[in-house]
Amino acid sequence: MTREELHALVDARYDEFQALQQQPNFLAYEEKFAHIMTDLGKDILQTSMGPTPVNPRKKILHKPDSEK
C-alpha cells in the first residue's frame, strides 16, 4: 500500500468524521467513531493484503529470502 492509497482511504471517510460533531452526546459520538474506525481498519487491511484469490482453498507457497 502506498501513502497515496492510505490518504485516499482516509479522505473518503473525512465527511463521516466531520459529521461526528453533530452527535447529541458522547455515547453516540463514541459509537459512531468506533464504527467508522472499524470500517476504515477493514478497508486498510483489505487494501494492504491485496485482492482475494479466485480459489480461497489454494495454498500460496512463500519462500523466505535467504542470504546464503
N, C-alpha and C positions, 0 to 999 in steps of 0.2 A: 504494500500500500504506500502510495506516495503522499507527501504532505498536502498536495492539491486535492487528492481524493478525500483525505480526512477533513480538510476545510470544507469541501463540498457537502459532506455528510452533516457536519455541524451547522453550516449555513442553512441547510434545508430545515433544520429544527429551530432556527432563530425566532421565528414568529411564535412558535409554541412557548418558548422561554419568555418572550415578552408578554404573552397572554397570562402568564402566571401572576403578574402584578394585579390582575383583576379579581383574583380569588378572594372570597369574603373573609376567610380565616386561615390560620396557619395549617390546620389539619388538611383542608382542601388543597392548599398550596403544596404541602409535603406529598400528598398522594399523587397529584398531577406531576410534580417534579420527579418522583420515583418512577412513574410510568414513562415519562419522556426519556429519562436516563437509561431505563431498561431497554427501550426500543433503540436508542442510539447505540448502546453497547452491543446489541444484537446485530445491528447494521454494520458496525465497525468490525465485529468478529467475522461476519459473513464475507465482507469485502476483503479482509486480510487473508482469509483462508482460501479464497478463490472459488471458482464455480464447483458445484457438486458433480460428481462423476455420473455418467449415464447408468452404470450398474453399481449401486451402493455396496454390493457384496464383494466386488472385485478388490483384491488386495493390491496395495501400491507398495512396491519394494523401494525402500530408501537405503542407499548405501552411504555410510558415513565417509567423509573425505579423510583419506589417510595420507600422512606426510612421510611415509616410509620409503 
